[in-house]
């Protein structure tokens, strides 16, 4: 099940945040940091409150 993803210039800030997470958690591979963040994100229930006033 080989999947690929390509980051572009718009993703620079996102990549920086992932690399920061990777460094903080001493994760050897970038892709493993992405996996962990995806698992965390998919496990969360997000509730947004939008103030329209």
GIFEN-V794123 format. One record per pair of residues at least 24 apart in sequence whose C-alpha atoms are under 10 Angstrom apart, sorted by the first residue. I is the first residue (numbers start at 1). J is the second residue. D is the distance in whole Angstrom. If there is no record, write none. Layout:
I/J/D + I/J/D
//
This chain:
none
//
